[in-house]
Amino acid sequence: MIFTKQWFRAALIRAVKTVAQAAVGLIPAAVTIAEVDWRTVIGCALLAGLSSLLTSLAGLPEVE
């Protein structure tokens, strides 16, 4: 069932992991850490997190 406390917790955990993975995946695109376009990294990571939450609406295997 969606929109329960258990569902929100599982969906949020998945979204946070997705945000971190997206951010880590974009950082090596720059030659040095000073050249990282942080606005792009953060924007893409947040979009990935939103996509994860929307995908979770279809159901989560962790939640019955």
PDB file as gemmi writes it, atoms N, CA and C in Angstrom:
CRYST1    1.000    1.000    1.000  90.00  90.00  90.00 P 1                      
ATOM      1  N   MET A   1       0.844  -1.175   0.000  1.00  0.00           N  
ATOM      2  CA  MET A   1       0.000   0.000   0.000  1.00  0.00           C  
ATOM      3  C   MET A   1       0.892   1.242   0.000  1.00  0.00           C  
ATOM      4  N   ILE A   2       0.521   2.239  -0.788  1.00  0.00           N  
ATOM      5  CA  ILE A   2       1.334   3.457  -0.843  1.00  0.00           C  
ATOM      6  C   ILE A   2       0.810   4.503   0.131  1.00  0.00           C  
ATOM      7  N   PHE A   3       1.642   5.485   0.403  1.00  0.00           N  
ATOM      8  CA  PHE A   3       1.348   6.606   1.279  1.00  0.00           C  
ATOM      9  C   PHE A   3       1.164   6.210   2.741  1.00  0.00           C  
ATOM     10  N   THR A   4       1.811   5.149   3.134  1.00  0.00           N  
ATOM     11  CA  THR A   4       1.860   4.798   4.544  1.00  0.00           C  
ATOM     12  C   THR A   4       3.207   5.281   5.079  1.00  0.00           C  
ATOM     13  N   LYS A   5       3.373   5.251   6.377  1.00  0.00           N  
ATOM     14  CA  LYS A   5       4.641   5.664   6.977  1.00  0.00           C  
ATOM     15  C   LYS A   5       5.788   4.790   6.470  1.00  0.00           C  
ATOM     16  N   GLN A   6       5.526   3.492   6.365  1.00  0.00           N  
ATOM     17  CA  GLN A   6       6.550   2.559   5.876  1.00  0.00           C  
ATOM     18  C   GLN A   6       6.909   2.858   4.420  1.00  0.00           C  
ATOM     19  N   TRP A   7       5.908   3.187   3.597  1.00  0.00           N  
ATOM     20  CA  TRP A   7       6.156   3.494   2.189  1.00  0.00           C  
ATOM     21  C   TRP A   7       6.992   4.767   2.066  1.00  0.00           C  
ATOM     22  N   PHE A   8       6.603   5.822   2.800  1.00  0.00           N  
ATOM     23  CA  PHE A   8       7.356   7.082   2.735  1.00  0.00           C  
ATOM     24  C   PHE A   8       8.806   6.881   3.163  1.00  0.00           C  
ATOM     25  N   ARG A   9       9.011   6.090   4.195  1.00  0.00           N  
ATOM     26  CA  ARG A   9      10.379   5.835   4.665  1.00  0.00           C  
ATOM     27  C   ARG A   9      11.184   5.107   3.600  1.00  0.00           C  
ATOM     28  N   ALA A  10      10.625   4.055   3.020  1.00  0.00           N  
ATOM     29  CA  ALA A  10      11.331   3.286   1.988  1.00  0.00           C  
ATOM     30  C   ALA A  10      11.579   4.138   0.747  1.00  0.00           C  
ATOM     31  N   ALA A  11      10.579   4.916   0.332  1.00  0.00           N  
ATOM     32  CA  ALA A  11      10.728   5.765  -0.853  1.00  0.00           C  
ATOM     33  C   ALA A  11      11.782   6.844  -0.619  1.00  0.00           C  
ATOM     34  N   LEU A  12      11.796   7.424   0.570  1.00  0.00           N  
ATOM     35  CA  LEU A  12      12.781   8.465   0.883  1.00  0.00           C  
ATOM     36  C   LEU A  12      14.195   7.897   0.912  1.00  0.00           C  
ATOM     37  N   ILE A  13      14.359   6.716   1.483  1.00  0.00           N  
ATOM     38  CA  ILE A  13      15.683   6.082   1.500  1.00  0.00           C  
ATOM     39  C   ILE A  13      16.167   5.830   0.083  1.00  0.00           C  
ATOM     40  N   ARG A  14      15.284   5.314  -0.775  1.00  0.00           N  
ATOM     41  CA  ARG A  14      15.660   5.074  -2.178  1.00  0.00           C  
ATOM     42  C   ARG A  14      16.025   6.384  -2.878  1.00  0.00           C  
ATOM     43  N   ALA A  15      15.243   7.429  -2.639  1.00  0.00           N  
ATOM     44  CA  ALA A  15      15.488   8.717  -3.297  1.00  0.00           C  
ATOM     45  C   ALA A  15      16.827   9.313  -2.855  1.00  0.00           C  
ATOM     46  N   VAL A  16      17.132   9.241  -1.566  1.00  0.00           N  
ATOM     47  CA  VAL A  16      18.404   9.783  -1.060  1.00  0.00           C  
ATOM     48  C   VAL A  16      19.583   9.019  -1.672  1.00  0.00           C  
ATOM     49  N   LYS A  17      19.460   7.701  -1.757  1.00  0.00           N  
ATOM     50  CA  LYS A  17      20.522   6.910  -2.386  1.00  0.00           C  
ATOM     51  C   LYS A  17      20.689   7.285  -3.852  1.00  0.00           C  
ATOM     52  N   THR A  18      19.581   7.506  -4.537  1.00  0.00           N  
ATOM     53  CA  THR A  18      19.637   7.876  -5.953  1.00  0.00           C  
ATOM     54  C   THR A  18      20.290   9.242  -6.129  1.00  0.00           C  
ATOM     55  N   VAL A  19      19.947  10.196  -5.259  1.00  0.00           N  
ATOM     56  CA  VAL A  19      20.554  11.531  -5.319  1.00  0.00           C  
ATOM     57  C   VAL A  19      22.070  11.424  -5.148  1.00  0.00           C  
ATOM     58  N   ALA A  20      22.508  10.653  -4.168  1.00  0.00           N  
ATOM     59  CA  ALA A  20      23.946  10.490  -3.921  1.00  0.00           C  
ATOM     60  C   ALA A  20      24.640   9.831  -5.110  1.00  0.00           C  
ATOM     61  N   GLN A  21      24.025   8.808  -5.678  1.00  0.00           N  
ATOM     62  CA  GLN A  21      24.621   8.120  -6.820  1.00  0.00           C  
ATOM     63  C   GLN A  21      24.727   9.044  -8.026  1.00  0.00           C  
ATOM     64  N   ALA A  22      23.700   9.836  -8.264  1.00  0.00           N  
ATOM     65  CA  ALA A  22      23.728  10.760  -9.408  1.00  0.00           C  
ATOM     66  C   ALA A  22      24.815  11.815  -9.216  1.00  0.00           C  
ATOM     67  N   ALA A  23      24.921  12.354  -8.010  1.00  0.00           N  
ATOM     68  CA  ALA A  23      25.934  13.375  -7.741  1.00  0.00           C  
ATOM     69  C   ALA A  23      27.336  12.812  -7.913  1.00  0.00           C  
ATOM     70  N   VAL A  24      27.587  11.650  -7.362  1.00  0.00           N  
ATOM     71  CA  VAL A  24      28.908  11.029  -7.469  1.00  0.00           C  
ATOM     72  C   VAL A  24      29.229  10.709  -8.925  1.00  0.00           C  
ATOM     73  N   GLY A  25      28.227  10.344  -9.691  1.00  0.00           N  
ATOM     74  CA  GLY A  25      28.450  10.024 -11.100  1.00  0.00           C  
ATOM     75  C   GLY A  25      28.786  11.238 -11.951  1.00  0.00           C  
ATOM     76  N   LEU A  26      28.330  12.416 -11.548  1.00  0.00           N  
ATOM     77  CA  LEU A  26      28.579  13.626 -12.340  1.00  0.00           C  
ATOM     78  C   LEU A  26      29.880  14.331 -11.981  1.00  0.00           C  
ATOM     79  N   ILE A  27      30.357  14.182 -10.775  1.00  0.00           N  
ATOM     80  CA  ILE A  27      31.548  14.906 -10.333  1.00  0.00           C  
ATOM     81  C   ILE A  27      32.794  14.590 -11.171  1.00  0.00           C  
ATOM     82  N   PRO A  28      33.061  13.331 -11.536  1.00  0.00           N  
ATOM     83  CA  PRO A  28      34.280  13.051 -12.304  1.00  0.00           C  
ATOM     84  C   PRO A  28      34.296  13.646 -13.713  1.00  0.00           C  
ATOM     85  N   ALA A  29      33.217  14.256 -14.143  1.00  0.00           N  
ATOM     86  CA  ALA A  29      33.190  14.863 -15.472  1.00  0.00           C  
ATOM     87  C   ALA A  29      34.131  16.068 -15.562  1.00  0.00           C  
ATOM     88  N   ALA A  30      34.487  16.659 -14.426  1.00  0.00           N  
ATOM     89  CA  ALA A  30      35.402  17.799 -14.408  1.00  0.00           C  
ATOM     90  C   ALA A  30      36.822  17.302 -14.168  1.00  0.00           C  
ATOM     91  N   VAL A  31      37.790  18.094 -14.632  1.00  0.00           N  
ATOM     92  CA  VAL A  31      39.197  17.722 -14.473  1.00  0.00           C  
ATOM     93  C   VAL A  31      39.632  17.863 -13.018  1.00  0.00           C  
ATOM     94  N   THR A  32      39.242  18.952 -12.363  1.00  0.00           N  
ATOM     95  CA  THR A  32      39.576  19.154 -10.950  1.00  0.00           C  
ATOM     96  C   THR A  32      38.301  19.496 -10.189  1.00  0.00           C  
ATOM     97  N   ILE A  33      38.353  19.360  -8.877  1.00  0.00           N  
ATOM     98  CA  ILE A  33      37.186  19.637  -8.047  1.00  0.00           C  
ATOM     99  C   ILE A  33      36.764  21.096  -8.155  1.00  0.00           C  
ATOM    100  N   ALA A  34      37.707  21.992  -8.431  1.00  0.00           N  
ATOM    101  CA  ALA A  34      37.385  23.409  -8.578  1.00  0.00           C  
ATOM    102  C   ALA A  34      36.592  23.692  -9.854  1.00  0.00           C  
ATOM    103  N   GLU A  35      36.676  22.790 -10.817  1.00  0.00           N  
ATOM    104  CA  GLU A  35      35.977  22.986 -12.084  1.00  0.00           C  
ATOM    105  C   GLU A  35      34.599  22.326 -12.129  1.00  0.00           C  
ATOM    106  N   VAL A  36      34.214  21.710 -11.047  1.00  0.00           N  
ATOM    107  CA  VAL A  36      32.908  21.059 -11.011  1.00  0.00           C  
ATOM    108  C   VAL A  36      31.812  22.124 -11.056  1.00  0.00           C  
ATOM    109  N   ASP A  37      30.855  21.942 -11.942  1.00  0.00           N  
ATOM    110  CA  ASP A  37      29.702  22.839 -12.010  1.00  0.00           C  
ATOM    111  C   ASP A  37      28.676  22.324 -11.000  1.00  0.00           C  
ATOM    112  N   TRP A  38      28.752  22.853  -9.780  1.00  0.00           N  
ATOM    113  CA  TRP A  38      27.954  22.331  -8.684  1.00  0.00           C  
ATOM    114  C   TRP A  38      26.460  22.523  -8.906  1.00  0.00           C  
ATOM    115  N   ARG A  39      26.069  23.595  -9.585  1.00  0.00           N  
ATOM    116  CA  ARG A  39      24.643  23.786  -9.860  1.00  0.00           C  
ATOM    117  C   ARG A  39      24.103  22.665 -10.728  1.00  0.00           C  
ATOM    118  N   THR A  40      24.885  22.258 -11.722  1.00  0.00           N  
ATOM    119  CA  THR A  40      24.467  21.160 -12.589  1.00  0.00           C  
ATOM    120  C   THR A  40      24.417  19.850 -11.820  1.00  0.00           C  
ATOM    121  N   VAL A  41      25.441  19.597 -11.013  1.00  0.00           N  
ATOM    122  CA  VAL A  41      25.482  18.359 -10.220  1.00  0.00           C  
ATOM    123  C   VAL A  41      24.268  18.287  -9.295  1.00  0.00           C  
ATOM    124  N   ILE A  42      24.007  19.361  -8.565  1.00  0.00           N  
ATOM    125  CA  ILE A  42      22.895  19.368  -7.618  1.00  0.00           C  
ATOM    126  C   ILE A  42      21.554  19.272  -8.352  1.00  0.00           C  
ATOM    127  N   GLY A  43      21.413  20.000  -9.447  1.00  0.00           N  
ATOM    128  CA  GLY A  43      20.167  19.956 -10.213  1.00  0.00           C  
ATOM    129  C   GLY A  43      19.879  18.564 -10.758  1.00  0.00           C  
ATOM    130  N   CYS A  44      20.883  17.952 -11.341  1.00  0.00           N  
ATOM    131  CA  CYS A  44      20.706  16.596 -11.882  1.00  0.00           C  
ATOM    132  C   CYS A  44      20.437  15.588 -10.774  1.00  0.00           C  
ATOM    133  N   ALA A  45      21.119  15.733  -9.652  1.00  0.00           N  
ATOM    134  CA  ALA A  45      20.924  14.811  -8.528  1.00  0.00           C  
ATOM    135  C   ALA A  45      19.511  14.939  -7.964  1.00  0.00           C  
ATOM    136  N   LEU A  46      19.026  16.163  -7.815  1.00  0.00           N  
ATOM    137  CA  LEU A  46      17.668  16.350  -7.307  1.00  0.00           C  
ATOM    138  C   LEU A  46      16.621  15.834  -8.288  1.00  0.00           C  
ATOM    139  N   LEU A  47      16.862  16.019  -9.577  1.00  0.00           N  
ATOM    140  CA  LEU A  47      15.951  15.478 -10.585  1.00  0.00           C  
ATOM    141  C   LEU A  47      15.919  13.950 -10.518  1.00  0.00           C  
ATOM    142  N   ALA A  48      17.066  13.341 -10.301  1.00  0.00           N  
ATOM    143  CA  ALA A  48      17.129  11.884 -10.150  1.00  0.00           C  
ATOM    144  C   ALA A  48      16.351  11.439  -8.911  1.00  0.00           C  
ATOM    145  N   GLY A  49      16.444  12.206  -7.835  1.00  0.00           N  
ATOM    146  CA  GLY A  49      15.697  11.896  -6.619  1.00  0.00           C  
ATOM    147  C   GLY A  49      14.194  12.000  -6.828  1.00  0.00           C  
ATOM    148  N   LEU A  50      13.776  13.031  -7.548  1.00  0.00           N  
ATOM    149  CA  LEU A  50      12.355  13.186  -7.867  1.00  0.00           C  
ATOM    150  C   LEU A  50      11.871  12.027  -8.739  1.00  0.00           C  
ATOM    151  N   SER A  51      12.678  11.654  -9.701  1.00  0.00           N  
ATOM    152  CA  SER A  51      12.330  10.513 -10.558  1.00  0.00           C  
ATOM    153  C   SER A  51      12.204   9.239  -9.733  1.00  0.00           C  
ATOM    154  N   SER A  52      13.077   9.077  -8.753  1.00  0.00           N  
ATOM    155  CA  SER A  52      13.017   7.910  -7.882  1.00  0.00           C  
ATOM    156  C   SER A  52      11.713   7.891  -7.092  1.00  0.00           C  
ATOM    157  N   LEU A  53      11.326   9.040  -6.550  1.00  0.00           N  
ATOM    158  CA  LEU A  53      10.070   9.101  -5.799  1.00  0.00           C  
ATOM    159  C   LEU A  53       8.876   8.789  -6.696  1.00  0.00           C  
ATOM    160  N   LEU A  54       8.881   9.324  -7.910  1.00  0.00           N  
ATOM    161  CA  LEU A  54       7.781   9.051  -8.837  1.00  0.00           C  
ATOM    162  C   LEU A  54       7.743   7.575  -9.228  1.00  0.00           C  
ATOM    163  N   THR A  55       8.900   6.978  -9.410  1.00  0.00           N  
ATOM    164  CA  THR A  55       8.961   5.552  -9.723  1.00  0.00           C  
ATOM    165  C   THR A  55       8.439   4.727  -8.555  1.00  0.00           C  
ATOM    166  N   SER A  56       8.670   5.193  -7.339  1.00  0.00           N  
ATOM    167  CA  SER A  56       8.211   4.477  -6.156  1.00  0.00           C  
ATOM    168  C   SER A  56       6.688   4.420  -6.074  1.00  0.00           C  
ATOM    169  N   LEU A  57       6.006   5.326  -6.772  1.00  0.00           N  
ATOM    170  CA  LEU A  57       4.547   5.290  -6.785  1.00  0.00           C  
ATOM    171  C   LEU A  57       4.026   3.982  -7.402  1.00  0.00           C  
ATOM    172  N   ALA A  58       4.826   3.384  -8.272  1.00  0.00           N  
ATOM    173  CA  ALA A  58       4.440   2.123  -8.906  1.00  0.00           C  
ATOM    174  C   ALA A  58       4.540   0.968  -7.919  1.00  0.00           C  
ATOM    175  N   GLY A  59       5.226   1.185  -6.814  1.00  0.00           N  
ATOM    176  CA  GLY A  59       5.342   0.151  -5.801  1.00  0.00           C  
ATOM    177  C   GLY A  59       6.784  -0.060  -5.389  1.00  0.00           C  
ATOM    178  N   LEU A  60       6.939  -0.516  -4.171  1.00  0.00           N  
ATOM    179  CA  LEU A  60       8.258  -0.799  -3.616  1.00  0.00           C  
ATOM    180  C   LEU A  60       8.267  -2.234  -3.127  1.00  0.00           C  
ATOM    181  N   PRO A  61       9.274  -3.004  -3.506  1.00  0.00           N  
ATOM    182  CA  PRO A  61       9.326  -4.392  -3.044  1.00  0.00           C  
ATOM    183  C   PRO A  61       9.500  -4.510  -1.530  1.00  0.00           C  
ATOM    184  N   GLU A  62      10.032  -3.467  -0.895  1.00  0.00           N  
ATOM    185  CA  GLU A  62      10.236  -3.514   0.555  1.00  0.00           C  
ATOM    186  C   GLU A  62       8.921  -3.365   1.318  1.00  0.00           C  
ATOM    187  N   VAL A  63       7.907  -2.832   0.656  1.00  0.00           N  
ATOM    188  CA  VAL A  63       6.632  -2.548   1.314  1.00  0.00           C  
ATOM    189  C   VAL A  63       5.552  -3.445   0.703  1.00  0.00           C  
ATOM    190  N   GLU A  64       4.863  -4.155   1.559  1.00  0.00           N  
ATOM    191  CA  GLU A  64       3.798  -5.036   1.068  1.00  0.00           C  
ATOM    192  C   GLU A  64       2.531  -4.266   0.790  1.00  0.00           C  
TER     193      GLU A  64                                                      
END                                                                             
